[in-house]
Amino acid sequence: MTLRRYETAILFDPELPEDARKEFLVKLTGIVAGFKGEVLKTDDWGNRKLAYAIRKKSNAFYTFLLYTGNRGVVEEVERNIKIFEGILRHLTTLHTAELKPKAEAAAPPTADAPADPGTPAPETPQAPAPPAEA
């Protein structure tokens, strides 16, 4: 059985110290690991302006957490987010998009040259001529 992937967007209080934020993310990583999952990606966007004030704050520190886990992982992650005082908002979604692979060592073949020297290049279709007006 494949594990489902989830993405949680977390808006931290901008006045929260960086070490407290990092410590909380390590705690969330441990929770995910407890549900036989793993954190695939942590993406920090930094301080961004909010569209509207939340708790009289106009900025927030955005962090996105992409993870997998067994049943119940989302409920436990969100329960810990609600307990933590330094979070303004959060949102968890089911992540269905494919992950882009890491930069490959070999560059992909160009469109001008065939992939294999023994294989002819694919022909480009000709655009149909516009009909003659009568």
C-alpha positions in Angstrom: 0.0 0.0 0.0 1.4 3.4 -1.0 1.3 6.1 1.6 -0.6 9.3 0.8 1.2 12.6 0.4 0.0 15.7 2.3 1.1 19.3 2.2 0.7 21.5 5.2 1.1 25.3 4.8 2.0 26.9 8.1 2.0 30.7 8.8 4.3 31.3 11.8 4.2 34.5 13.8 7.0 36.8 12.4 8.2 37.6 15.9 8.8 33.9 16.7 12.5 33.2 17.1 14.0 31.1 14.3 15.3 28.4 16.7 11.7 27.9 18.1 10.4 27.5 14.6 13.1 25.0 13.6 12.5 23.1 16.9 8.8 22.8 16.2 9.4 21.6 12.6 11.8 18.9 14.0 8.9 17.9 16.4 6.5 17.6 13.4 9.1 15.4 11.6 9.2 13.1 14.6 5.4 12.9 14.6 5.3 12.0 10.9 8.0 9.4 11.5 5.8 7.9 14.3 3.1 7.2 11.7 5.7 5.4 9.5 6.0 8.4 7.1 8.7 10.8 6.1 9.0 14.5 5.5 9.7 14.7 1.7 10.3 18.5 1.6 10.4 21.5 3.8 10.1 24.8 1.9 10.6 28.0 3.8 9.3 31.1 1.9 10.4 33.5 4.6 8.5 36.6 5.8 5.7 37.6 3.4 3.0 40.2 3.6 -0.5 38.9 4.4 -3.5 39.8 2.4 -5.3 40.9 5.6 -4.2 41.2 9.2 -4.3 38.1 11.4 -4.1 38.7 15.2 -3.0 42.3 14.3 0.0 41.0 12.3 0.5 42.1 8.7 3.3 39.7 8.0 3.9 36.0 8.6 6.7 33.5 8.0 5.5 30.9 5.5 6.6 27.3 5.6 5.4 24.4 3.5 5.8 20.8 4.7 5.4 17.9 2.2 5.1 14.5 3.9 3.7 11.0 3.8 2.2 8.9 6.5 -0.3 6.3 7.6 -3.9 7.0 8.7 -4.1 9.6 11.5 -0.9 11.5 10.6 -2.8 14.6 9.5 -4.9 14.7 12.6 -1.9 14.4 14.9 0.1 17.1 13.0 -2.8 19.5 13.1 -3.4 18.8 16.8 0.2 19.8 17.5 -0.1 22.9 15.3 -3.2 24.0 17.2 -1.4 23.6 20.6 1.7 25.6 19.5 1.2 29.3 20.2 3.4 30.7 17.5 1.2 29.8 14.5 -1.2 32.2 12.9 -2.8 29.9 10.4 -2.4 26.5 8.8 -3.9 24.5 6.0 -3.4 20.8 5.1 -4.2 19.4 1.6 -3.8 16.1 -0.1 -0.9 16.4 -2.5 -1.6 14.8 -5.8 0.9 16.4 -8.1 4.0 14.5 -9.1 7.3 15.5 -7.5 9.9 16.7 -10.0 13.0 14.6 -10.0 16.3 16.1 -8.9 18.5 17.6 -11.6 19.7 14.7 -13.7 23.4 14.2 -14.6 22.7 13.7 -18.3 21.1 16.6 -20.2 18.0 15.6 -22.2 18.5 15.4 -26.0 17.7 18.5 -27.9 14.8 18.6 -30.4 17.1 19.2 -33.3 19.3 16.1 -32.9 17.9 12.6 -32.8 18.2 10.7 -29.4 20.0 7.8 -31.0 22.4 8.2 -34.0 20.8 5.2 -35.7 17.2 6.5 -35.4 16.0 9.2 -37.9 14.7 12.4 -36.5 10.9 12.6 -36.3 9.3 14.6 -39.1 7.5 17.8 -38.2 4.0 18.0 -39.5 3.3 20.6 -42.2 0.6 23.1 -41.4 -2.3 22.9 -43.8 -2.5 25.6 -46.4 -5.2 28.2 -45.8 -8.2 27.7 -48.1 -8.4 29.9 -51.2 -11.1 32.5 -51.1 -13.6 32.4 -53.9 
